[in-house]
Amino acid sequence: MSSPEQARRYGRWFIMTDNLLVVMGFFIVFPLISLHFVDRLGWAATLVGVALAIRQLLQQGLGLLGGTLADRYGAKPLIVSGMLLRAAGFAMMANASSPWWLIASCVFSGLGGTLFDPPRSALIVKLTRPHERNRFYTLLMMQDSAGAVIGALLGSWLLHYDFWWVGMSGCAIFLLAALVNALLLPPYRVASKRAPPLAAARTVLRDRAYMRFVLILSGYYALGVQIMLLVPVTLKQLAGTAAAVGWMYTLETLLSLSLLYPLARLGERYLSLEARILAGILLMSSSLLLMSQIQSWQPAFVVLGLFYLGTIITEPPREARIAGFARAEARASYMGMSRMGLALGGASGYVGGGWLLDIARQLQQPGLPWLVLGLVGYLTCLLLHRQFRADRGAERQRRWWLAAQPSH
């Protein structure tokens, strides 16, 4: 085996190990924030949603900054420092006794993610060949599901004692992840050349097709973040126990481990990336509309299973399509900017979801948030369909122009 291939193989194994730590550390804490501060302490859901939105906006909205820094200085220093900041944020969250303290902890957590997330995503693009990426993203999603359920179950168990143990456990895992990266991560360069940060940023911002795709995906992310806000609160109320949070991640893991890989292979064989993205978001949107009619926990888990199935269909082709845009001279910048849709959609999903939950309680209309979110999903599908059709037309026109040029 050649030396470059050995390096890629080691890098892929390292990414899998590192990813498991990051996912577990995140899911020990974040799914339980709404349960602790809204359900236990009685804080307004809108207030907690604002704190979560700030974390989302900082981490994903500044992703281009983290990406350009990684393109300039390499992956390792950004990843290690970002994980240390995330650990500090979780330690602060464990001791949060006021809204401002919670917001401050979300700021530290978000800034940490700004630094470590884009270079980690760029490493995947660097260490995988185009024909390998869809399958590798599928394996990462399967691992994400396993790490999420382990983290959520452990966090739910720790919540029986005190939220302090939840936050400090997340802190400890990110400290371990920082140490692993500091000792074992090779000094990879994620860009083919060390371009100045502003030059890398301009390369990304001038890619109009890419920017449209990223921004339209905001609607998709607004649906996805409800797993952190509306879904835990709703399931806990229907089931009468915080253990329902662990159950929902167990369901996600079972579906992912059993269906993710075969569905990805079938999709690769029979459907385009675009068709799979649209099908997955349509299923997610429809399941949210169904959730508006649910009044007990058993059917809620059936509908939640449909929602998870939609994400299973959507995520690998979405990641592969984004990676396909990335140019070698600005890999981390592209992957960082891809988080802008998550920043805008996640923030609006958190704030809007929390606000809709408060309004629904006042009006005694529990189905209201789910109806609005379902409509957001359908609108996202419509905009994506128009984008894909325009992209196909532009590609046909480009090929026609090339074919029409005289040969020399």
KEFIZA-400449 format. One record per residue (C-alpha): residue in one letter; x negated, y, z. Coordinates in nm, 4 decimals, decimal comma. Layout:
A  X  Y  Z
...
! end
This chain:
M  0,0000  0,0000  0,0000
S  -0,1385  0,3416  -0,0957
S  -0,2322  0,5947  0,1674
P  0,0430  0,8453  0,0679
E  0,3026  0,5684  0,0807
Q  0,1773  0,4609  0,4246
A  0,2089  0,8206  0,5447
R  0,5655  0,8436  0,4124
R  0,6586  0,5149  0,5757
Y  0,5145  0,6192  0,9130
G  0,6876  0,9546  0,8811
R  1,0265  0,7934  0,8178
W  0,9893  0,5683  1,1225
F  0,8877  0,8674  1,3333
I  1,1902  1,0652  1,2127
M  1,4194  0,7796  1,3173
T  1,2652  0,7661  1,6660
D  1,2710  1,1418  1,7107
N  1,6279  1,1637  1,5803
L  1,7541  0,9149  1,8382
L  1,6134  1,1253  2,1234
V  1,7551  1,4494  1,9836
V  2,1026  1,3051  1,9258
M  2,1202  1,1435  2,2705
G  2,0014  1,4616  2,4419
F  2,2606  1,6713  2,2591
F  2,5574  1,4410  2,3121
I  2,4934  1,3870  2,6804
V  2,5777  1,7553  2,7278
F  2,7820  1,9224  2,4554
P  3,0980  1,7061  2,4348
L  3,1458  1,7580  2,8098
I  3,1125  2,1366  2,8175
S  3,4803  2,1995  2,7413
L  3,5878  1,9348  2,9938
H  3,3786  2,0859  3,2719
F  3,4357  2,4569  3,2168
V  3,7905  2,4524  3,0722
D  3,9524  2,1470  3,2290
R  3,7707  2,1336  3,5654
L  3,6846  2,4968  3,6394
G  3,9868  2,6468  3,4622
W  3,7960  2,8922  3,2445
A  3,9758  3,0222  2,9331
A  3,9191  2,7996  2,6315
T  3,8538  3,1110  2,4202
L  3,5699  3,2137  2,6534
V  3,4024  2,8733  2,6355
G  3,4575  2,8708  2,2606
V  3,2751  3,2065  2,2324
A  2,9768  3,0670  2,4266
L  2,9621  2,7616  2,2007
A  3,0006  2,9843  1,8937
I  2,7017  3,1937  2,0020
R  2,4897  2,8797  2,0187
Q  2,6148  2,7765  1,6770
L  2,5511  3,1176  1,5197
L  2,1998  3,1452  1,6603
Q  2,0918  2,7917  1,5735
Q  2,2423  2,7718  1,2281
G  2,2645  3,1393  1,1325
L  1,8919  3,1904  1,1903
G  1,8057  2,8627  1,0192
L  1,6494  3,0493  0,7259
L  1,4102  3,2212  0,9696
G  1,3088  2,8886  1,1244
G  1,2700  2,7392  0,7786
T  1,0476  3,0165  0,6429
L  0,8258  2,9956  0,9527
A  0,7953  2,6183  0,9079
D  0,7078  2,6616  0,5394
R  0,4317  2,9010  0,6455
Y  0,2925  2,7395  0,9622
G  0,3899  2,3717  0,9348
A  0,6477  2,1558  1,1103
K  0,4806  2,0550  1,4368
P  0,4478  2,3881  1,6259
L  0,8051  2,4860  1,5386
I  0,9494  2,1493  1,6444
V  0,7677  2,1303  1,9795
S  0,8429  2,4890  2,0832
G  1,2065  2,4552  1,9754
M  1,2597  2,1430  2,1832
L  1,1106  2,3119  2,4885
L  1,3553  2,6016  2,4441
R  1,6470  2,3576  2,4113
A  1,5362  2,1862  2,7354
A  1,5300  2,5238  2,9134
G  1,8805  2,6002  2,7848
F  2,0184  2,2747  2,9200
A  1,8565  2,3338  3,2587
M  2,0271  2,6758  3,2719
M  2,3597  2,5246  3,1666
A  2,3379  2,2689  3,4483
N  2,3390  2,5588  3,6953
A  2,5860  2,7872  3,5147
S  2,8336  2,9396  3,7597
S  2,9518  3,2382  3,5536
P  3,0393  3,3006  3,1891
W  2,7262  3,5106  3,1358
W  2,5074  3,2289  3,2671
L  2,6765  2,9855  3,0296
I  2,6266  3,2251  2,7378
A  2,2580  3,2690  2,8280
S  2,2097  2,8920  2,8327
C  2,3733  2,8658  2,4895
V  2,1388  3,1378  2,3587
F  1,8298  2,9402  2,4671
S  1,9761  2,6186  2,3306
G  2,0592  2,7824  1,9978
L  1,7183  2,9462  1,9579
G  1,5549  2,6107  2,0246
G  1,7589  2,4503  1,7490
T  1,6686  2,7384  1,5140
L  1,3043  2,6401  1,5483
F  1,3168  2,2602  1,5400
D  1,6077  2,1792  1,3067
P  1,4906  2,3177  0,9655
P  1,1418  2,1587  0,9755
R  1,2886  1,8236  1,0812
S  1,5321  1,8367  0,7864
A  1,2536  1,9425  0,5493
L  1,0416  1,6463  0,6614
I  1,3183  1,4111  0,5450
V  1,3117  1,5709  0,1988
K  0,9299  1,5562  0,1919
L  0,9034  1,1932  0,3063
T  1,1797  1,0417  0,0908
R  1,2051  1,0107  -0,2846
P  1,5294  1,1346  -0,4497
H  1,6650  0,7833  -0,5104
E  1,6008  0,6924  -0,1420
R  1,7679  0,9902  0,0231
N  2,1333  0,8904  0,0153
R  2,0467  0,5575  0,1764
F  1,8145  0,7170  0,4331
Y  2,0783  0,9740  0,5282
T  2,3218  0,6857  0,5701
L  2,0832  0,5102  0,8107
L  2,0365  0,8349  1,0041
M  2,4135  0,8743  1,0329
M  2,4439  0,5219  1,1687
Q  2,1754  0,6049  1,4222
D  2,3496  0,9354  1,5011
S  2,6652  0,7446  1,5876
A  2,4840  0,5018  1,8165
G  2,2921  0,7826  1,9872
A  2,6083  0,9902  2,0232
V  2,8066  0,7160  2,1943
I  2,5170  0,6326  2,4286
G  2,4788  1,0004  2,5142
A  2,8521  1,0644  2,5566
L  2,9049  0,7555  2,7722
L  2,6086  0,8446  2,9909
G  2,7262  1,2049  3,0158
S  3,0817  1,0967  3,1060
W  2,9436  0,8704  3,3781
L  2,7214  1,1489  3,5160
L  3,0151  1,3924  3,5121
H  3,1823  1,1814  3,7811
Y  2,9040  1,2961  4,0136
D  2,8388  1,6517  3,9005
F  2,7839  1,8505  3,5802
W  2,4364  1,9373  3,7131
W  2,3274  1,5819  3,6407
V  2,4685  1,6090  3,2888
G  2,2715  1,9233  3,2048
M  1,9483  1,8094  3,3675
S  1,9610  1,4737  3,1883
G  1,9831  1,6563  2,8540
C  1,6923  1,8739  2,9654
A  1,4806  1,5677  3,0511
I  1,5436  1,4019  2,7132
F  1,4396  1,7133  2,5199
L  1,1260  1,7455  2,7323
L  1,0450  1,3854  2,6379
A  1,1141  1,4601  2,2701
A  0,8806  1,7620  2,2836
L  0,6063  1,5451  2,4348
V  0,6515  1,2712  2,1715
N  0,6270  1,5263  1,8900
A  0,3261  1,6979  2,0457
L  0,1356  1,3698  2,0752
L  0,2485  1,1643  1,7743
L  0,3774  1,3912  1,4963
P  0,1106  1,4404  1,2253
P  0,0459  1,8032  1,1200
Y  0,2676  1,7799  0,8113
R  0,3050  2,0703  0,5723
V  0,6665  2,0877  0,4597
A  0,6077  2,3213  0,1625
S  0,3831  2,2604  -0,1375
K  0,2108  2,5941  -0,0741
R  0,1912  2,8394  0,2144
A  0,4107  3,1120  0,0738
P  0,4838  3,4239  0,2810
P  0,8150  3,3874  0,4712
L  0,9820  3,6689  0,2736
A  0,8908  3,5084  -0,0584
A  1,0376  3,1732  0,0495
A  1,3531  3,3469  0,1695
R  1,3939  3,5282  -0,1638
T  1,3631  3,1988  -0,3523
V  1,6579  3,0586  -0,1587
L  1,8783  3,3683  -0,1619
R  1,8481  3,4028  -0,5406
D  1,9799  3,0496  -0,5968
R  2,3442  3,1468  -0,6488
A  2,4884  2,7982  -0,6995
Y  2,3216  2,6797  -0,3816
M  2,4405  2,9794  -0,1798
R  2,8018  2,9356  -0,2966
F  2,7965  2,5687  -0,1998
V  2,6532  2,6448  0,1445
L  2,9105  2,9146  0,2212
I  3,2123  2,7142  0,1023
L  3,1087  2,4316  0,3360
S  3,1912  2,6660  0,6264
G  3,5476  2,5342  0,6153
Y  3,4267  2,1747  0,6451
Y  3,2177  2,2583  0,9508
A  3,5088  2,4425  1,1144
L  3,6884  2,1067  1,1167
G  3,3893  1,9076  1,2381
V  3,3129  2,1133  1,5501
Q  3,6549  2,0339  1,6975
I  3,4963  1,7065  1,8129
M  3,3194  1,9289  2,0695
L  3,6163  2,1474  2,1650
L  3,9773  2,0541  2,0879
V  3,9432  1,6768  2,0603
P  3,7877  1,6126  2,4073
V  4,0451  1,8354  2,5794
T  4,3369  1,6791  2,3891
L  4,2284  1,3183  2,4472
K  4,1625  1,3801  2,8152
Q  4,5118  1,5269  2,8546
L  4,6758  1,2398  2,6657
A  4,4765  0,9614  2,8336
G  4,4517  1,1219  3,1781
T  4,0788  1,0490  3,2186
A  3,7465  1,2064  3,1133
A  3,6333  0,8587  3,0071
A  3,8335  0,9181  2,6872
V  3,5370  1,1235  2,5618
G  3,3196  0,8147  2,5799
W  3,5917  0,6109  2,4097
M  3,6047  0,8462  2,1112
Y  3,2305  0,8177  2,0533
T  3,2546  0,4415  2,0896
L  3,5158  0,4478  1,8130
E  3,2885  0,6599  1,5936
T  2,9977  0,4216  1,6498
L  3,2025  0,1120  1,5652
L  3,3302  0,2700  1,2441
S  2,9883  0,4015  1,1441
L  2,8000  0,0796  1,2077
S  3,0601  -0,1314  1,0262
L  3,1626  0,0960  0,7364
L  2,8997  0,3634  0,6748
Y  2,6495  0,1571  0,4786
P  2,8967  -0,0426  0,2639
L  3,0996  0,2707  0,1844
A  2,7823  0,4557  0,0882
R  2,6760  0,1738  -0,1455
L  3,0227  0,1568  -0,3049
G  3,0243  0,5333  -0,3438
E  2,6834  0,5306  -0,5110
R  2,8085  0,2712  -0,7588
Y  3,1494  0,4104  -0,8540
L  3,1771  0,7780  -0,7540
S  2,9775  1,0972  -0,7953
L  2,8458  1,2898  -0,4961
E  3,1079  1,5573  -0,5614
A  3,3998  1,3127  -0,5690
R  3,2911  1,1554  -0,2397
I  3,2595  1,4954  -0,0701
L  3,6102  1,5967  -0,1804
A  3,7642  1,2623  -0,0820
G  3,6116  1,2764  0,2654
I  3,7242  1,6325  0,3392
L  4,0763  1,5586  0,2115
L  4,0992  1,2642  0,4522
M  3,9720  1,4775  0,7426
S  4,2239  1,7531  0,6655
S  4,5147  1,5105  0,6417
S  4,4232  1,3469  0,9716
L  4,4277  1,6863  1,1457
L  4,7787  1,7508  1,0159
L  4,8824  1,4117  1,1540
M  4,7285  1,5007  1,4912
S  4,9843  1,7810  1,5276
Q  5,2559  1,5142  1,5685
I  5,0750  1,2949  1,8242
Q  5,2134  1,2682  2,1782
S  5,0239  0,9716  2,3286
W  4,6641  0,8572  2,3339
Q  4,6977  0,5332  2,1349
P  4,8094  0,6901  1,8030
A  4,5676  0,9774  1,8701
F  4,2787  0,7324  1,8457
V  4,4185  0,5886  1,5212
V  4,4315  0,9362  1,3676
L  4,0875  1,0159  1,5086
G  3,9616  0,7041  1,3319
L  4,0843  0,8488  1,0011
F  3,9036  1,1736  1,0793
Y  3,5803  0,9861  1,1490
L  3,6257  0,7885  0,8279
G  3,6426  1,1190  0,6413
T  3,3127  1,2331  0,7923
I  3,1550  0,8952  0,7126
I  3,2512  0,9405  0,3468
T  3,1428  1,3067  0,3328
E  2,8132  1,3310  0,5177
P  2,5624  1,1244  0,3126
P  2,6575  1,2798  -0,0248
R  2,6729  1,6280  0,1298
E  2,3180  1,5933  0,2653
A  2,1941  1,4420  -0,0623
R  2,3460  1,7227  -0,2693
I  2,1902  1,9902  -0,0464
A  1,8512  1,8172  -0,0600
G  1,8766  1,8078  -0,4382
F  1,8726  2,1889  -0,4475
A  1,5521  2,2224  -0,2404
R  1,2446  2,3380  -0,4299
A  0,9040  2,2065  -0,3245
E  0,7626  2,5532  -0,2497
A  1,0404  2,6333  0,0015
R  1,1749  2,3029  0,1382
A  1,2283  2,4126  0,4985
S  1,3741  2,7453  0,3868
Y  1,6349  2,5643  0,1769
M  1,7193  2,3267  0,4595
G  1,7323  2,6129  0,7069
M  1,9655  2,8145  0,4862
S  2,1879  2,5093  0,4438
R  2,2822  2,5603  0,8103
M  2,4423  2,8989  0,7370
G  2,7696  2,7267  0,6501
L  2,7509  2,5418  0,9792
A  2,6813  2,8727  1,1565
L  2,9802  3,0518  1,0076
G  3,2170  2,7563  1,0074
G  3,1059  2,6285  1,3463
A  3,1372  2,9696  1,5113
S  3,4786  3,0381  1,3605
G  3,5835  2,6824  1,4471
Y  3,4827  2,7225  1,8106
V  3,6299  3,0703  1,8587
G  3,9360  3,0025  1,6444
G  3,9936  2,6608  1,7980
G  3,9688  2,7974  2,1507
W  4,1971  3,0905  2,0669
L  4,4514  2,8607  1,8980
L  4,4459  2,6297  2,2007
D  4,5206  2,9203  2,4368
I  4,7993  3,0474  2,2083
A  4,9446  2,6964  2,1727
R  4,9600  2,6626  2,5515
Q  5,1360  2,9982  2,5855
L  5,3876  2,9139  2,3131
Q  5,4136  2,5490  2,4229
Q  5,3351  2,4416  2,0663
P  5,0521  2,1860  2,1001
G  5,0522  2,1059  1,7287
L  4,9662  2,4618  1,6199
P  4,5823  2,4312  1,6205
W  4,5914  2,1108  1,4175
L  4,8247  2,2548  1,1531
V  4,6018  2,5594  1,1006
L  4,2858  2,3467  1,0828
G  4,4449  2,1107  0,8317
L  4,5261  2,4039  0,6031
V  4,1664  2,5282  0,6350
G  4,0484  2,1865  0,5191
Y  4,2743  2,1854  0,2120
L  4,1567  2,5350  0,1149
T  3,7945  2,4172  0,1458
C  3,8664  2,1273  -0,0909
L  4,0179  2,3633  -0,3461
L  3,7155  2,5956  -0,3385
L  3,4705  2,3049  -0,3618
H  3,6592  2,1611  -0,6598
R  3,6295  2,4941  -0,8417
Q  3,2586  2,5146  -0,7521
F  3,1845  2,1651  -0,8826
R  3,3731  2,2331  -1,2049
A  3,1795  2,5576  -1,2588
D  2,8482  2,3787  -1,1885
R  2,9297  2,1089  -1,4449
G  3,0127  2,3755  -1,7028
A  2,6874  2,5601  -1,6356
E  2,4888  2,2365  -1,6676
R  2,6546  2,1491  -1,9999
Q  2,5797  2,4977  -2,1285
R  2,2145  2,4691  -2,0202
R  2,1767  2,1341  -2,1986
W  2,3398  2,2720  -2,5142
W  2,1016  2,5689  -2,5106
L  1,7980  2,3427  -2,4711
A  1,9141  2,1132  -2,7494
A  1,9634  2,4123  -2,9784
Q  1,6072  2,5387  -2,9378
P  1,3800  2,4650  -3,2365
S  1,1128  2,2039  -3,1756
H  0,7480  2,2949  -3,2258
! end
